């Protein structure tokens, strides 16, 4: 198999996982890297990219809704459970597609990864033997204030515990928080408008962060902030729609996967 690295794209519904899959794969293609795009969402109706490997070839959520009389959420959970029966076929399809990178676009329901038993097992089987990393995508607007930033960081921490892979956090849709003209004049505008970034920065005190949220004891918030700072070393502001920061996402992946920012993935087997 030529594909050397697996990239799993996870995050809450509406955070822009599929758009980032499209943007990152396009950027890689433009830089002469072969990419295998994997849609692992059996409920997907429309995608902003054409999958090279598509789980809907084996399982479709809509079919299970009809067969079992389930709602969309229940049918999606059941369809992901069904996928355990097709892991071998999916891995074969990925191997036959051949690429330097395999990008796996996960379903929108985060609980499938963070709380369901079979989600991490499926991912482990698909990526077994190859260096892998996760991009956890967050909507910047939902990470702009203190309470939402803490909640988002806890979601990312849950996914990290469950999937057990190195993680890069992509704060997507930054164009909705700061316009580019403002950012060009003042690069610190992102930190000023995104509490998530400010909380993780070296200059921002966790003591100050701890008093920003309500209902929870500030000392607990302070300790959580210290955990977040220690855990999340790679946080990249991105606008998938405008291709802003996509190159930084790639560089961050390279640092996490092989400790560099070069384009030498073709030269390594990637197998551990």
C-alpha positions as CSV (number, residue, x, y, z in Angstrom):
1,X,0.0,0.0,0.0
2,X,1.5,3.4,-1.1
3,X,-0.6,5.4,1.3
4,X,1.7,6.3,4.2
5,X,-0.4,8.3,6.6
6,X,-4.0,8.3,7.7
7,X,-5.8,11.5,8.8
8,X,-9.1,11.2,10.6
9,X,-11.3,14.2,10.5
10,X,-13.7,14.4,13.5
11,X,-15.7,17.0,15.3
12,X,-19.2,18.1,16.2
13,X,-22.0,18.3,13.5
14,X,-21.8,21.5,11.5
15,X,-18.2,22.2,12.3
16,X,-17.1,21.8,8.6
17,X,-15.5,18.4,8.6
18,X,-16.4,17.6,5.0
19,X,-15.5,21.0,3.8
20,X,-12.1,20.7,5.4
21,X,-11.7,17.2,3.9
22,X,-12.3,18.8,0.5
23,X,-9.9,21.7,1.1
24,X,-7.1,19.7,2.5
25,X,-7.3,17.1,-0.2
26,X,-7.3,19.8,-2.9
27,X,-4.3,21.5,-1.3
28,X,-2.4,18.1,-1.2
29,X,-3.3,17.4,-4.9
30,X,-2.0,20.8,-5.8
31,X,1.3,20.0,-4.1
32,X,1.7,16.7,-5.9
33,X,0.6,14.4,-3.1
34,X,-1.8,11.6,-3.9
35,X,-4.8,11.6,-1.6
36,X,-7.4,8.9,-0.9
37,X,-10.7,10.6,0.3
38,X,-12.8,8.3,2.4
39,X,-16.4,9.1,3.3
40,X,-17.2,7.2,6.5
41,X,-20.6,8.9,6.9
42,X,-23.4,6.5,5.8
43,X,-26.0,9.3,6.3
44,X,-24.3,11.8,3.9
45,X,-26.6,13.2,1.3
46,X,-24.3,15.7,-0.4
47,X,-20.5,16.0,-0.1
48,X,-18.2,18.9,-1.3
49,X,-15.8,16.3,-2.7
50,X,-16.0,13.0,-4.7
51,X,-15.0,10.1,-2.4
52,X,-12.5,7.6,-3.6
53,X,-13.8,5.2,-1.0
54,X,-17.4,5.5,0.1
55,X,-19.0,3.7,3.0
56,X,-22.4,4.1,1.3
57,X,-21.4,1.4,-1.0
58,X,-22.0,-1.0,1.9
59,X,-24.3,0.7,4.4
60,X,-26.8,3.6,3.9
61,X,-28.5,5.1,6.9
62,X,-31.7,5.9,4.9
63,X,-32.1,2.2,4.1
64,X,-32.0,1.3,7.8
65,X,-34.5,4.1,8.6
66,X,-36.9,2.4,6.2
67,X,-36.1,-1.2,7.2
68,X,-36.3,-0.7,11.0
69,X,-38.6,2.4,11.3
70,X,-35.9,4.4,13.0
71,X,-35.3,8.2,13.1
72,X,-32.2,9.7,11.6
73,X,-30.0,9.6,14.7
74,X,-30.9,6.1,15.7
75,X,-30.4,4.8,12.1
76,X,-27.0,6.5,11.9
77,X,-25.9,4.9,15.2
78,X,-27.1,1.5,13.9
79,X,-25.4,2.0,10.5
80,X,-22.1,2.7,12.1
81,X,-22.5,-0.4,14.2
82,X,-23.1,-2.3,10.9
83,X,-19.8,-1.0,9.5
84,X,-17.9,-3.4,11.7
85,X,-18.9,-6.1,9.2
86,X,-17.3,-4.2,6.3
87,X,-14.0,-3.1,7.8
88,X,-12.1,-5.6,5.7
89,X,-13.8,-4.4,2.5
90,X,-13.2,-0.7,3.3
91,X,-9.5,-1.3,4.0
92,X,-9.2,-3.2,0.7
93,X,-10.8,-0.3,-1.1
94,X,-8.4,2.1,0.5
95,X,-5.4,0.0,-0.4
96,X,-6.5,-0.4,-4.0
97,X,-7.0,3.4,-4.3
98,X,-3.4,4.0,-3.4
99,X,-2.2,7.4,-2.1
100,X,0.3,9.2,0.1
101,X,-2.4,10.2,2.5
102,X,-5.8,8.7,3.4
103,X,-8.2,11.3,4.7
104,X,-11.2,9.7,6.6
105,X,-14.2,12.0,6.9
106,X,-16.3,10.9,9.9
107,X,-20.0,11.2,10.5
108,X,-21.4,14.3,12.1
109,X,-22.6,12.6,15.3
110,X,-19.5,13.0,17.6
111,X,-20.9,10.5,20.1
112,X,-20.2,7.7,17.6
113,X,-16.5,8.4,18.2
114,X,-16.5,9.7,21.7
115,X,-19.1,7.5,23.4
116,X,-20.0,4.5,21.3
117,X,-17.9,1.3,21.6
118,X,-17.6,0.3,17.9
119,X,-16.5,3.7,16.5
120,X,-12.9,3.6,17.8
121,X,-12.7,-0.1,17.0
122,X,-13.6,0.6,13.4
123,X,-11.0,3.4,13.1
124,X,-8.3,1.3,14.8
125,X,-8.9,-1.6,12.3
126,X,-8.8,0.8,9.3
127,X,-5.6,2.4,10.4
128,X,-3.8,-0.6,11.9
129,X,-0.1,-0.6,11.2
130,X,0.1,2.9,9.8
131,X,1.0,6.2,11.3
132,X,-2.2,8.2,11.9
133,X,-3.4,11.4,13.4
134,X,-6.8,13.1,14.0
135,X,-7.9,16.6,13.0
136,X,-10.6,17.7,15.4
137,X,-12.6,20.4,13.8
138,X,-14.4,23.1,15.8
139,X,-16.6,25.9,14.7
140,X,-14.8,29.1,15.6
141,X,-18.0,30.9,16.5
142,X,-18.7,28.3,19.1
143,X,-15.2,28.6,20.5
144,X,-15.2,32.4,20.8
145,X,-16.5,32.8,24.4
146,X,-15.2,31.2,27.6
147,X,-18.0,28.7,28.3
148,X,-18.1,27.4,24.7
149,X,-14.3,27.2,24.5
150,X,-14.2,25.0,27.7
151,X,-17.0,22.8,26.4
152,X,-15.3,22.5,23.0
153,X,-12.0,21.6,24.6
154,X,-13.7,18.9,26.7
155,X,-15.2,17.4,23.5
156,X,-11.8,17.3,21.9
157,X,-10.4,15.7,25.1
158,X,-13.1,13.0,25.0
159,X,-12.2,12.2,21.4
160,X,-8.5,12.1,22.2
161,X,-9.1,9.6,25.1
162,X,-11.3,7.4,22.9
163,X,-9.4,7.3,19.6
164,X,-5.9,7.5,21.2
165,X,-4.2,9.3,18.3
166,X,-2.1,12.5,18.0
167,X,-4.5,15.4,17.6
168,X,-4.5,18.7,15.6
169,X,-7.3,21.1,16.4
170,X,-8.6,23.1,13.4
171,X,-10.7,26.2,14.4
172,X,-12.7,26.3,11.3
173,X,-14.8,29.2,9.8
174,X,-12.6,31.9,11.2
175,X,-13.8,34.2,8.4
176,X,-17.1,34.4,10.4
177,X,-15.2,35.8,13.4
178,X,-12.6,38.1,12.0
179,X,-12.5,39.5,8.4
180,X,-9.2,39.1,6.6
181,X,-8.5,42.8,6.3
182,X,-8.7,43.2,10.0
183,X,-6.4,40.1,10.4
184,X,-3.9,41.4,8.0
185,X,-3.6,44.7,9.9
186,X,-3.7,43.0,13.3
187,X,-2.8,39.2,13.4
188,X,-3.6,39.2,17.1
189,X,-7.2,39.9,16.3
190,X,-7.9,36.2,16.2
191,X,-6.7,35.7,19.8
192,X,-8.7,38.7,20.8
193,X,-11.9,37.3,19.3
194,X,-11.4,33.6,19.9
195,X,-11.2,32.7,23.6
196,X,-10.2,29.2,22.7
197,X,-6.9,30.5,21.2
198,X,-6.4,33.0,24.0
199,X,-6.9,30.3,26.6
200,X,-4.2,28.1,25.1
201,X,-1.7,30.9,24.5
202,X,1.5,31.2,26.5
203,X,0.8,34.7,27.6
204,X,-2.7,34.1,29.0
205,X,-3.0,33.1,32.6
206,X,-5.1,30.1,33.6
207,X,-6.0,32.0,36.8
208,X,-7.6,34.7,34.6
209,X,-9.2,32.0,32.4
210,X,-10.7,30.3,35.5
211,X,-12.8,33.3,36.4
212,X,-14.3,33.8,33.0
213,X,-16.9,31.0,33.2
214,X,-19.9,30.8,35.5
215,X,-21.5,28.0,37.6
216,X,-18.2,26.2,38.1
217,X,-15.6,26.8,40.8
218,X,-12.8,29.0,39.3
219,X,-10.1,26.7,40.7
220,X,-11.6,23.8,38.7
221,X,-11.6,26.0,35.5
222,X,-8.0,26.9,36.2
223,X,-7.0,23.2,36.5
224,X,-8.9,22.4,33.3
225,X,-7.1,25.3,31.5
226,X,-3.8,23.9,32.6
227,X,-4.7,20.5,31.2
228,X,-5.8,22.0,27.9
229,X,-2.6,24.0,27.6
230,X,-0.5,20.9,28.2
231,X,-2.6,18.7,25.8
232,X,-3.4,20.8,22.8
233,X,-0.2,21.9,21.3
234,X,-1.3,22.1,17.7
235,X,-4.3,24.5,17.2
236,X,-4.7,26.1,13.7
237,X,-7.2,28.8,12.7
238,X,-8.8,27.8,9.4
239,X,-11.3,28.8,6.8
240,X,-11.9,25.7,4.6
241,X,-14.2,27.8,2.4
242,X,-11.4,30.3,1.6
243,X,-8.5,27.8,1.9
244,X,-7.1,30.0,4.7
245,X,-4.8,28.1,7.0
246,X,-5.0,24.8,5.1
247,X,-1.3,24.8,4.5
248,X,-0.7,25.3,8.2
249,X,-3.0,22.3,8.9
250,X,-0.7,20.2,6.6
251,X,2.4,21.5,8.3
252,X,0.9,20.7,11.7
253,X,0.1,17.2,10.6
254,X,3.7,16.7,9.5
255,X,5.0,17.9,12.8
256,X,2.7,15.5,14.6
257,X,3.3,12.5,12.3
258,X,7.0,12.7,11.5
259,X,8.4,15.8,13.3
260,X,8.8,17.9,10.2
261,X,7.1,20.1,7.6
262,X,8.5,18.6,4.4
263,X,6.8,16.8,1.5
264,X,8.8,13.5,1.8
265,X,5.8,11.3,2.5
266,X,6.3,9.5,-0.8
267,X,9.7,8.3,0.4
268,X,8.6,6.6,3.6
269,X,6.6,3.4,4.0
270,X,4.7,5.0,6.8
271,X,4.2,1.5,8.4
272,X,5.1,1.2,12.0
